[in-house]
Amino acid sequence: MDVNAAVAAAAAIAGVLTGVIAVLAFRWSEREQKRPTRTSLHTDPVLPPGVDTVLSVLRSSAVVLDEADAVVKASSAAYALGLVRGGKMSVEPMLQMARDTRRDGEIRQVELDLPRRGTGRGEALAVSARVAPLGSRLVLLLVEDLTEARRIEAVRRDFVANVSHELKTPVGALSLLSEAVMGASDDPEAVERFAGRMQIEATRLTNLVQELIDLSRVQNDDPLEDAEPVRIDELVAEAIDRCRHQAGAKQITMASGGTAELRIWGNRGQLAAALGNLVENAVNYSPARTRVGIAARRVTAPGGDLIEIAVTDQGIGISDKDKERIFERFYRVDPARSRATGGTGLGLAIVKHVAASHSGEVTVWSSEGQGSTFTLRLPEAGAARDRSTRQTTSGLDEETGRTDGTTTVSSPYESFPAPEVLP
């Protein structure tokens, strides 16, 4: 009896101890689950609803930072600009802006120049950065690339300055000559001489204004809206007729040749102006009793046959350093000769824009003292129509995919050698 009672007492004690241990283990488990772990302390913040979708459609580069300056979200453009590297913001001024905004909640904006990645030439990217709080823990950084806008603004300023300078010269000359005429009213020979000079300056001013209008038109208009098949023979004859007087005064022989019955597709007025400018330049920069040749031929190309129109002179030639800039607006190889011939420095710029707008190009071969050859390459009429149709349906020229940012475009086609151009 005593033995049974002892066994029962021992079993009861063991049961109580087991229950106590189970309760303690359960409470310890709950406490461990509630205790923050190292992983939970560094869990990435969740973007507010809809923010991810909005950031994905923004044109600006977007970066979202958490309270530890870690990148929570970054667009592909942000990586391309080098704003984010290794999960961290790599631009210290922007990072400091984000910290200041996180501290006081104020929106900040600044423009910065960032080194361009991978060029090794010291070029800078101009960007505008805007920082704003995003909720209570996150900061949003939006960065817009202003490099192209800065470049266009610089081109515009240079253009305005050059136009002002070019207009000032003939206007000032007209003012002085008019005073001279008034002072020489009793000298018929002097009046006649000054009036002749006034007529020259007025013609120069008229030509400058007209070429400014032409340049603006070819830059802004779509030449293929009024496109038509244009005969090369007619363009060449028109260009020769335009320069016949100047060539006759210098006893320059005008010769044409090449393949007959060629046609290109485009705006006839713009194409005539471009070829006319090339022929006029060749005459103006050639010595007396030389030859200027215009020749056309068809060349085979992967995207369709091209028409090459080459204008060759036996003039003073162009140096290598000048060849890189001759298609710039108002750039002159020989300013003194340009003043003597009434040149405005816009003719070759117009040629470049006409060629580019017709999906073509213009190139130059030249050697100092041996003359120059300017070559227009334009799609033949059938190929150009097919290309125009593809542009209309797809919105992109698959053959060229090009912009107007350079003077010449590298081409797989052999250039027109100068000695073979003269008929």
DRENDO-1510 file (C-alpha; in Angstrom, 1 decimal, always signed):
<recs>
REC; n; res; u; v; w
REC; 1; MET; +0.0; +0.0; +0.0 .
REC; 2; ASP; +2.8; +2.4; +0.9 .
REC; 3; VAL; +4.6; +1.4; -2.3 .
REC; 4; ASN; +1.6; +2.2; -4.5 .
REC; 5; ALA; +1.1; +5.6; -2.8 .
REC; 6; ALA; +4.8; +6.5; -3.4 .
REC; 7; VAL; +4.5; +5.6; -7.1 .
REC; 8; ALA; +1.4; +7.7; -7.5 .
REC; 9; ALA; +3.0; +10.6; -5.8 .
REC; 10; ALA; +6.1; +10.4; -8.1 .
REC; 11; ALA; +3.9; +10.2; -11.2 .
REC; 12; ALA; +1.9; +13.3; -10.1 .
REC; 13; ILE; +5.1; +15.2; -9.5 .
REC; 14; ALA; +6.5; +14.2; -12.9 .
REC; 15; GLY; +3.2; +15.3; -14.6 .
REC; 16; VAL; +3.4; +18.7; -13.0 .
REC; 17; LEU; +7.0; +19.2; -14.0 .
REC; 18; THR; +6.2; +18.2; -17.6 .
REC; 19; GLY; +3.4; +20.7; -17.7 .
REC; 20; VAL; +5.5; +23.5; -16.3 .
REC; 21; ILE; +8.3; +22.7; -18.8 .
REC; 22; ALA; +5.8; +22.7; -21.7 .
REC; 23; VAL; +4.3; +26.1; -20.7 .
REC; 24; LEU; +7.8; +27.6; -20.3 .
REC; 25; ALA; +8.8; +26.2; -23.7 .
REC; 26; PHE; +5.7; +27.6; -25.4 .
REC; 27; ARG; +6.2; +31.1; -23.9 .
REC; 28; TRP; +9.9; +31.1; -24.9 .
REC; 29; SER; +9.0; +30.2; -28.5 .
REC; 30; GLU; +6.5; +33.1; -28.7 .
REC; 31; ARG; +9.1; +35.5; -27.3 .
REC; 32; GLU; +11.7; +34.3; -29.9 .
REC; 33; GLN; +9.2; +34.8; -32.7 .
REC; 34; LYS; +8.4; +38.3; -31.6 .
REC; 35; ARG; +12.1; +39.3; -31.1 .
REC; 36; PRO; +13.5; +41.3; -34.1 .
REC; 37; THR; +16.2; +39.5; -36.0 .
REC; 38; ARG; +19.1; +41.0; -38.0 .
REC; 39; THR; +17.3; +40.1; -41.2 .
REC; 40; SER; +14.1; +41.7; -40.2 .
REC; 41; LEU; +15.8; +44.9; -39.1 .
REC; 42; HIS; +17.2; +45.3; -42.7 .
REC; 43; THR; +14.1; +44.3; -44.7 .
REC; 44; ASP; +13.8; +46.5; -47.8 .
REC; 45; PRO; +11.0; +49.1; -47.5 .
REC; 46; VAL; +8.0; +48.6; -49.7 .
REC; 47; LEU; +7.2; +51.3; -52.2 .
REC; 48; PRO; +3.8; +52.9; -51.8 .
REC; 49; PRO; +1.1; +51.5; -54.0 .
REC; 50; GLY; +1.3; +52.8; -57.6 .
REC; 51; VAL; +4.7; +54.4; -57.3 .
REC; 52; ASP; +6.6; +51.6; -59.1 .
REC; 53; THR; +4.2; +52.0; -62.1 .
REC; 54; VAL; +4.6; +55.8; -62.2 .
REC; 55; LEU; +8.4; +55.6; -62.0 .
REC; 56; SER; +8.5; +53.1; -64.9 .
REC; 57; VAL; +6.8; +55.6; -67.3 .
REC; 58; LEU; +8.8; +58.7; -66.4 .
REC; 59; ARG; +11.3; +60.0; -68.9 .
REC; 60; SER; +13.6; +61.2; -66.1 .
REC; 61; SER; +16.0; +58.9; -64.4 .
REC; 62; ALA; +14.5; +57.8; -61.1 .
REC; 63; VAL; +16.1; +56.6; -57.8 .
REC; 64; VAL; +14.4; +55.8; -54.5 .
REC; 65; LEU; +16.6; +55.7; -51.4 .
REC; 66; ASP; +15.7; +54.4; -47.9 .
REC; 67; GLU; +16.7; +55.8; -44.5 .
REC; 68; ALA; +20.1; +54.1; -44.8 .
REC; 69; ASP; +20.8; +55.6; -48.2 .
REC; 70; ALA; +20.4; +52.2; -49.9 .
REC; 71; VAL; +18.8; +52.1; -53.3 .
REC; 72; VAL; +15.3; +50.6; -53.1 .
REC; 73; LYS; +14.4; +51.3; -56.8 .
REC; 74; ALA; +16.4; +52.7; -59.7 .
REC; 75; SER; +15.4; +53.0; -63.4 .
REC; 76; SER; +17.7; +51.6; -66.2 .
REC; 77; ALA; +18.4; +55.2; -67.2 .
REC; 78; ALA; +19.8; +55.9; -63.8 .
REC; 79; TYR; +22.3; +53.1; -64.2 .
REC; 80; ALA; +23.1; +54.2; -67.7 .
REC; 81; LEU; +24.0; +57.7; -66.5 .
REC; 82; GLY; +26.2; +56.2; -63.7 .
REC; 83; LEU; +24.0; +57.5; -60.9 .
REC; 84; VAL; +23.8; +54.1; -59.2 .
REC; 85; ARG; +26.7; +51.7; -58.7 .
REC; 86; GLY; +26.8; +48.6; -56.5 .
REC; 87; GLY; +23.4; +49.4; -55.0 .
REC; 88; LYS; +24.5; +52.8; -53.8 .
REC; 89; MET; +24.1; +56.4; -55.1 .
REC; 90; SER; +27.4; +57.2; -56.6 .
REC; 91; VAL; +27.0; +61.0; -57.0 .
REC; 92; GLU; +27.9; +62.6; -53.7 .
REC; 93; PRO; +26.1; +66.0; -54.2 .
REC; 94; MET; +22.8; +64.2; -55.0 .
REC; 95; LEU; +23.3; +61.9; -52.0 .
REC; 96; GLN; +23.8; +64.9; -49.7 .
REC; 97; MET; +20.6; +66.5; -51.1 .
REC; 98; ALA; +18.7; +63.3; -50.3 .
REC; 99; ARG; +20.0; +63.3; -46.7 .
REC; 100; ASP; +19.0; +67.0; -46.3 .
REC; 101; THR; +15.5; +66.3; -47.7 .
REC; 102; ARG; +15.1; +63.3; -45.4 .
REC; 103; ARG; +16.0; +65.5; -42.5 .
REC; 104; ASP; +13.7; +68.5; -43.1 .
REC; 105; GLY; +11.2; +67.2; -45.7 .
REC; 106; GLU; +11.9; +70.1; -48.2 .
REC; 107; ILE; +12.0; +69.6; -52.0 .
REC; 108; ARG; +15.4; +70.5; -53.5 .
REC; 109; GLN; +16.6; +71.0; -57.1 .
REC; 110; VAL; +20.0; +71.7; -58.5 .
REC; 111; GLU; +21.8; +71.5; -61.9 .
REC; 112; LEU; +25.1; +69.6; -62.0 .
REC; 113; ASP; +27.8; +68.7; -64.5 .
REC; 114; LEU; +28.7; +65.0; -64.2 .
REC; 115; PRO; +31.7; +63.3; -65.9 .
REC; 116; ARG; +30.7; +61.2; -68.9 .
REC; 117; ARG; +31.4; +57.5; -68.4 .
REC; 118; GLY; +33.6; +55.7; -70.8 .
REC; 119; THR; +34.7; +58.6; -73.0 .
REC; 120; GLY; +38.0; +59.5; -71.4 .
REC; 121; ARG; +37.8; +62.9; -73.0 .
REC; 122; GLY; +36.7; +65.0; -70.1 .
REC; 123; GLU; +33.3; +65.6; -71.5 .
REC; 124; ALA; +30.5; +66.4; -69.0 .
REC; 125; LEU; +26.8; +65.5; -68.7 .
REC; 126; ALA; +24.6; +68.4; -67.8 .
REC; 127; VAL; +21.8; +67.2; -65.5 .
REC; 128; SER; +19.0; +68.6; -63.4 .
REC; 129; ALA; +18.4; +66.8; -60.1 .
REC; 130; ARG; +15.2; +67.1; -58.0 .
REC; 131; VAL; +14.8; +65.4; -54.6 .
REC; 132; ALA; +11.5; +65.0; -52.7 .
REC; 133; PRO; +10.3; +62.9; -49.7 .
REC; 134; LEU; +8.3; +59.8; -50.6 .
REC; 135; GLY; +6.4; +58.8; -47.5 .
REC; 136; SER; +8.0; +58.8; -44.1 .
REC; 137; ARG; +11.0; +56.7; -44.8 .
REC; 138; LEU; +11.9; +57.0; -48.5 .
REC; 139; VAL; +13.4; +59.8; -50.7 .
REC; 140; LEU; +12.7; +60.1; -54.4 .
REC; 141; LEU; +15.4; +61.5; -56.8 .
REC; 142; LEU; +14.5; +62.5; -60.3 .
REC; 143; VAL; +17.4; +63.4; -62.7 .
REC; 144; GLU; +16.9; +64.8; -66.2 .
REC; 145; ASP; +19.7; +64.9; -68.8 .
REC; 146; LEU; +20.1; +68.4; -70.2 .
REC; 147; THR; +23.2; +67.8; -72.3 .
REC; 148; GLU; +21.4; +67.9; -75.7 .
REC; 149; ALA; +19.3; +70.9; -74.7 .
REC; 150; ARG; +22.5; +72.7; -73.7 .
REC; 151; ARG; +24.1; +71.9; -77.0 .
REC; 152; ILE; +21.1; +73.1; -79.0 .
REC; 153; GLU; +21.1; +76.3; -76.9 .
REC; 154; ALA; +24.8; +76.9; -77.7 .
REC; 155; VAL; +24.2; +76.3; -81.4 .
REC; 156; ARG; +21.3; +78.8; -81.3 .
REC; 157; ARG; +23.4; +81.5; -79.5 .
REC; 158; ASP; +26.3; +81.0; -82.0 .
REC; 159; PHE; +23.8; +81.2; -84.9 .
REC; 160; VAL; +22.3; +84.4; -83.6 .
REC; 161; ALA; +25.7; +85.9; -83.0 .
REC; 162; ASN; +26.9; +85.0; -86.5 .
REC; 163; VAL; +23.8; +86.3; -88.2 .
REC; 164; SER; +24.2; +89.6; -86.3 .
REC; 165; HIS; +27.8; +89.9; -87.4 .
REC; 166; GLU; +27.0; +89.0; -91.1 .
REC; 167; LEU; +24.1; +91.5; -91.2 .
REC; 168; LYS; +26.2; +94.2; -89.6 .
REC; 169; THR; +28.9; +94.2; -92.3 .
REC; 170; PRO; +26.7; +95.1; -95.4 .
REC; 171; VAL; +24.4; +97.3; -93.3 .
REC; 172; GLY; +27.4; +99.3; -92.0 .
REC; 173; ALA; +28.8; +99.5; -95.5 .
REC; 174; LEU; +25.5; +100.9; -96.9 .
REC; 175; SER; +25.4; +103.5; -94.2 .
REC; 176; LEU; +28.9; +104.7; -94.9 .
REC; 177; LEU; +28.4; +104.7; -98.7 .
REC; 178; SER; +25.2; +106.7; -98.4 .
REC; 179; GLU; +27.0; +109.3; -96.4 .
REC; 180; ALA; +29.7; +109.4; -99.0 .
REC; 181; VAL; +27.1; +109.9; -101.8 .
REC; 182; MET; +25.6; +112.8; -99.9 .
REC; 183; GLY; +29.0; +114.4; -99.4 .
REC; 184; ALA; +29.9; +114.0; -103.1 .
REC; 185; SER; +26.7; +115.3; -104.6 .
REC; 186; ASP; +28.6; +117.7; -106.8 .
REC; 187; ASP; +30.9; +115.0; -108.2 .
REC; 188; PRO; +29.0; +112.7; -110.6 .
REC; 189; GLU; +31.9; +110.3; -111.0 .
REC; 190; ALA; +32.2; +109.8; -107.2 .
REC; 191; VAL; +28.4; +109.4; -106.9 .
REC; 192; GLU; +28.4; +106.7; -109.6 .
REC; 193; ARG; +31.3; +104.9; -108.0 .
REC; 194; PHE; +29.7; +104.9; -104.5 .
REC; 195; ALA; +26.3; +103.9; -106.0 .
REC; 196; GLY; +27.9; +100.9; -107.6 .
REC; 197; ARG; +29.4; +99.8; -104.3 .
REC; 198; MET; +26.0; +100.3; -102.6 .
REC; 199; GLN; +24.4; +98.0; -105.2 .
REC; 200; ILE; +27.0; +95.3; -104.5 .
REC; 201; GLU; +26.4; +95.5; -100.7 .
REC; 202; ALA; +22.6; +95.6; -101.2 .
REC; 203; THR; +22.9; +92.4; -103.3 .
REC; 204; ARG; +25.1; +90.8; -100.7 .
REC; 205; LEU; +22.5; +91.6; -98.0 .
REC; 206; THR; +19.7; +90.3; -100.2 .
REC; 207; ASN; +21.5; +87.0; -100.8 .
REC; 208; LEU; +22.2; +86.6; -97.1 .
REC; 209; VAL; +18.6; +87.1; -96.1 .
REC; 210; GLN; +17.4; +84.7; -98.8 .
REC; 211; GLU; +19.9; +82.0; -97.8 .
REC; 212; LEU; +18.8; +82.4; -94.2 .
REC; 213; ILE; +15.2; +81.8; -95.4 .
REC; 214; ASP; +16.3; +78.8; -97.4 .
REC; 215; LEU; +18.2; +77.3; -94.5 .
REC; 216; SER; +15.3; +77.7; -92.2 .
REC; 217; ARG; +13.0; +76.1; -94.8 .
REC; 218; VAL; +15.1; +73.0; -95.4 .
REC; 219; GLN; +15.6; +72.5; -91.6 .
REC; 220; ASN; +11.9; +72.7; -90.8 .
REC; 221; ASP; +10.0; +71.4; -93.8 .
REC; 222; ASP; +9.5; +67.8; -94.8 .
REC; 223; PRO; +10.7; +67.7; -98.4 .
REC; 224; LEU; +9.0; +64.3; -99.1 .
REC; 225; GLU; +5.6; +65.8; -98.6 .
REC; 226; ASP; +5.8; +67.4; -102.1 .
REC; 227; ALA; +8.2; +64.8; -103.5 .
REC; 228; GLU; +8.3; +63.9; -107.2 .
REC; 229; PRO; +10.7; +62.2; -109.6 .
REC; 230; VAL; +13.4; +64.7; -110.5 .
REC; 231; ARG; +15.6; +64.3; -113.6 .
REC; 232; ILE; +19.3; +64.8; -112.9 .
REC; 233; ASP; +19.8; +66.2; -116.4 .
REC; 234; GLU; +17.4; +69.1; -115.6 .
REC; 235; LEU; +19.1; +69.8; -112.3 .
REC; 236; VAL; +22.5; +69.9; -113.9 .
REC; 237; ALA; +21.4; +72.2; -116.7 .
REC; 238; GLU; +19.7; +74.5; -114.3 .
REC; 239; ALA; +22.8; +74.7; -112.1 .
REC; 240; ILE; +25.0; +75.5; -115.1 .
REC; 241; ASP; +22.6; +78.2; -116.3 .
REC; 242; ARG; +22.6; +79.8; -112.8 .
REC; 243; CYS; +26.4; +80.2; -112.9 .
REC; 244; ARG; +26.9; +80.9; -116.6 .
REC; 245; HIS; +27.5; +84.6; -116.1 .
REC; 246; GLN; +30.1; +84.2; -113.3 .
REC; 247; ALA; +31.8; +81.4; -115.3 .
REC; 248; GLY; +31.9; +83.5; -118.5 .
REC; 249; ALA; +33.5; +86.5; -116.7 .
REC; 250; LYS; +36.3; +84.2; -115.5 .
REC; 251; GLN; +36.5; +82.2; -118.7 .
REC; 252; ILE; +35.8; +79.0; -116.8 .
REC; 253; THR; +34.6; +76.1; -118.9 .
REC; 254; MET; +31.4; +74.3; -117.6 .
REC; 255; ALA; +31.2; +70.7; -118.6 .
REC; 256; SER; +28.6; +68.0; -117.8 .
REC; 257; GLY; +28.6; +64.2; -118.3 .
REC; 258; GLY; +28.0; +60.8; -116.8 .
REC; 259; THR; +25.0; +58.5; -117.1 .
REC; 260; ALA; +21.9; +60.0; -118.7 .
REC; 261; GLU; +18.2; +59.6; -117.8 .
REC; 262; LEU; +18.8; +59.3; -114.0 .
REC; 263; ARG; +16.1; +60.3; -111.6 .
REC; 264; ILE; +15.9; +60.9; -107.8 .
REC; 265; TRP; +12.8; +61.2; -105.6 .
REC; 266; GLY; +12.5; +64.5; -103.6 .
REC; 267; ASN; +11.7; +68.2; -103.5 .
REC; 268; ARG; +12.8; +69.6; -106.8 .
REC; 269; GLY; +13.3; +73.2; -105.5 .
REC; 270; GLN; +15.5; +72.0; -102.6 .
REC; 271; LEU; +17.6; +69.6; -104.8 .
REC; 272; ALA; +18.1; +72.4; -107.4 .
REC; 273; ALA; +19.3; +74.8; -104.7 .
REC; 274; ALA; +21.7; +72.2; -103.3 .
REC; 275; LEU; +23.3; +71.4; -106.6 .
REC; 276; GLY; +23.3; +75.0; -107.6 .
REC; 277; ASN; +25.2; +75.9; -104.4 .
REC; 278; LEU; +27.9; +73.3; -105.2 .
REC; 279; VAL; +28.4; +74.5; -108.8 .
REC; 280; GLU; +28.4; +78.2; -107.7 .
REC; 281; ASN; +31.1; +77.4; -105.1 .
REC; 282; ALA; +33.2; +75.6; -107.6 .
REC; 283; VAL; +33.0; +78.6; -110.0 .
REC; 284; ASN; +33.7; +81.2; -107.3 .
REC; 285; TYR; +36.7; +79.3; -105.9 .
REC; 286; SER; +38.3; +78.4; -109.2 .
REC; 287; PRO; +41.0; +80.4; -111.0 .
REC; 288; ALA; +40.3; +81.9; -114.4 .
REC; 289; ARG; +40.5; +79.7; -117.5 .
REC; 290; THR; +40.0; +76.4; -115.6 .
REC; 291; ARG; +37.2; +73.8; -115.8 .
REC; 292; VAL; +34.3; +72.8; -113.6 .
REC; 293; GLY; +32.7; +69.4; -114.2 .
REC; 294; ILE; +29.4; +68.0; -113.1 .
REC; 295; ALA; +28.9; +64.2; -113.6 .
REC; 296; ALA; +26.2; +61.8; -112.4 .
REC; 297; ARG; +26.2; +58.0; -112.1 .
REC; 298; ARG; +24.3; +55.1; -110.5 .
REC; 299; VAL; +25.9; +53.0; -107.8 .
REC; 300; THR; +24.6; +49.8; -106.3 .
REC; 301; ALA; +23.9; +49.7; -102.6 .
REC; 302; PRO; +22.2; +47.2; -100.2 .
REC; 303; GLY; +19.2; +49.4; -99.6 .
REC; 304; GLY; +18.6; +50.3; -103.2 .
REC; 305; ASP; +20.6; +52.0; -106.0 .
REC; 306; LEU; +22.1; +55.4; -105.2 .
REC; 307; ILE; +22.7; +58.4; -107.6 .
REC; 308; GLU; +26.0; +60.1; -107.2 .
REC; 309; ILE; +26.3; +63.7; -108.5 .
REC; 310; ALA; +29.9; +65.0; -108.3 .
REC; 311; VAL; +31.0; +68.6; -108.8 .
REC; 312; THR; +34.7; +68.9; -109.5 .
REC; 313; ASP; +36.8; +72.1; -109.8 .
REC; 314; GLN; +40.5; +72.9; -110.3 .
REC; 315; GLY; +40.5; +75.6; -107.6 .
REC; 316; ILE; +42.6; +76.3; -104.6 .
REC; 317; GLY; +41.6; +73.2; -102.7 .
REC; 318; ILE; +40.7; +72.7; -99.0 .
REC; 319; SER; +43.1; +71.9; -96.2 .
REC; 320; ASP; +42.4; +68.9; -93.9 .
REC; 321; LYS; +41.5; +71.0; -90.9 .
REC; 322; ASP; +39.0; +73.1; -93.0 .
REC; 323; LYS; +37.4; +70.0; -94.5 .
REC; 324; GLU; +36.1; +69.1; -91.0 .
REC; 325; ARG; +34.2; +72.4; -90.7 .
REC; 326; ILE; +33.2; +73.6; -94.2 .
REC; 327; PHE; +29.6; +72.4; -93.8 .
REC; 328; GLU; +29.1; +74.5; -90.6 .
REC; 329; ARG; +27.0; +77.6; -91.0 .
REC; 330; PHE; +28.9; +80.8; -91.7 .
REC; 331; TYR; +32.3; +78.9; -91.8 .
REC; 332; ARG; +34.6; +80.1; -94.6 .
REC; 333; VAL; +37.8; +78.6; -95.8 .
REC; 334; ASP; +39.0; +82.0; -97.1 .
REC; 335; PRO; +37.0; +84.9; -95.6 .
REC; 336; ALA; +38.7; +87.5; -97.9 .
REC; 337; ARG; +37.8; +85.6; -101.0 .
REC; 338; SER; +34.2; +85.1; -99.7 .
REC; 339; ARG; +33.8; +88.8; -99.3 .
REC; 340; ALA; +35.1; +89.4; -102.8 .
REC; 341; THR; +32.7; +86.8; -104.3 .
REC; 342; GLY; +29.7; +87.8; -102.1 .
REC; 343; GLY; +29.7; +84.4; -100.3 .
REC; 344; THR; +27.5; +84.1; -97.1 .
REC; 345; GLY; +28.9; +80.9; -95.6 .
REC; 346; LEU; +25.5; +79.2; -95.7 .
REC; 347; GLY; +25.6; +77.5; -99.1 .
REC; 348; LEU; +27.2; +74.2; -97.9 .
REC; 349; ALA; +25.1; +74.1; -94.8 .
REC; 350; ILE; +22.0; +74.2; -97.0 .
REC; 351; VAL; +23.5; +71.4; -99.1 .
REC; 352; LYS; +24.1; +69.3; -96.0 .
REC; 353; HIS; +20.6; +69.7; -94.7 .
REC; 354; VAL; +19.0; +69.0; -98.1 .
REC; 355; ALA; +21.0; +65.8; -98.5 .
REC; 356; ALA; +20.1; +64.6; -95.0 .
REC; 357; SER; +16.4; +65.3; -95.4 .
REC; 358; HIS; +16.4; +63.3; -98.6 .
REC; 359; SER; +18.1; +60.3; -96.8 .
REC; 360; GLY; +21.4; +61.0; -98.5 .
REC; 361; GLU; +24.7; +62.6; -97.7 .
REC; 362; VAL; +27.3; +65.0; -99.1 .
REC; 363; THR; +31.1; +64.3; -98.9 .
REC; 364; VAL; +34.2; +66.2; -100.1 .
REC; 365; TRP; +37.5; +65.2; -101.5 .
REC; 366; SER; +40.1; +67.9; -101.8 .
REC; 367; SER; +43.8; +68.5; -102.0 .
REC; 368; GLU; +45.3; +72.0; -101.6 .
REC; 369; GLY; +46.3; +73.4; -105.0 .
REC; 370; GLN; +44.7; +70.5; -106.9 .
REC; 371; GLY; +41.0; +71.3; -106.6 .
REC; 372; SER; +38.0; +69.7; -104.9 .
REC; 373; THR; +35.2; +67.3; -105.6 .
REC; 374; PHE; +31.9; +67.5; -103.7 .
REC; 375; THR; +29.7; +64.4; -104.1 .
REC; 376; LEU; +26.0; +64.2; -103.4 .
REC; 377; ARG; +24.7; +60.7; -102.8 .
REC; 378; LEU; +20.9; +60.4; -103.0 .
REC; 379; PRO; +18.5; +57.4; -103.3 .
REC; 380; GLU; +17.3; +56.7; -106.8 .
REC; 381; ALA; +13.6; +57.4; -107.4 .
REC; 382; GLY; +12.3; +53.9; -107.0 .
REC; 383; ALA; +14.4; +53.1; -104.0 .
REC; 384; ALA; +13.5; +56.4; -102.4 .
REC; 385; ARG; +9.8; +55.8; -102.8 .
REC; 386; ASP; +10.0; +52.3; -101.3 .
REC; 387; ARG; +12.0; +53.8; -98.3 .
REC; 388; SER; +9.4; +56.5; -97.8 .
REC; 389; THR; +6.7; +53.9; -97.7 .
REC; 390; ARG; +8.6; +52.0; -95.0 .
REC; 391; GLN; +9.0; +55.2; -93.0 .
REC; 392; THR; +5.3; +55.9; -93.2 .
REC; 393; THR; +4.3; +52.4; -92.0 .
REC; 394; SER; +7.0; +51.8; -89.3 .
REC; 395; GLY; +7.9; +55.4; -88.3 .
REC; 396; LEU; +11.6; +54.7; -88.7 .
REC; 397; ASP; +14.0; +54.6; -91.6 .
REC; 398; GLU; +15.4; +51.2; -91.3 .
REC; 399; GLU; +18.1; +51.8; -93.9 .
REC; 400; THR; +19.6; +55.0; -92.4 .
REC; 401; GLY; +18.3; +55.4; -88.8 .
REC; 402; ARG; +20.4; +58.6; -88.8 .
REC; 403; THR; +20.3; +62.1; -87.4 .
REC; 404; ASP; +21.6; +65.4; -88.7 .
REC; 405; GLY; +24.3; +65.8; -86.1 .
REC; 406; THR; +27.4; +65.3; -88.4 .
REC; 407; THR; +28.7; +66.8; -91.6 .
REC; 408; THR; +29.2; +63.5; -93.4 .
REC; 409; VAL; +28.1; +60.0; -92.8 .
REC; 410; SER; +30.3; +57.0; -93.2 .
REC; 411; SER; +29.3; +55.2; -96.3 .
REC; 412; PRO; +30.2; +51.7; -97.7 .
REC; 413; TYR; +30.2; +53.2; -101.2 .
REC; 414; GLU; +33.3; +54.2; -103.0 .
REC; 415; SER; +33.8; +57.9; -103.3 .
REC; 416; PHE; +33.9; +59.5; -106.7 .
REC; 417; PRO; +37.6; +60.1; -107.6 .
REC; 418; ALA; +38.4; +63.6; -108.7 .
REC; 419; PRO; +40.3; +62.9; -111.9 .
REC; 420; GLU; +37.5; +60.8; -113.4 .
REC; 421; VAL; +34.7; +63.4; -112.9 .
REC; 422; LEU; +35.7; +65.9; -115.5 .
REC; 423; PRO; +34.1; +64.9; -118.8 .
</recs>
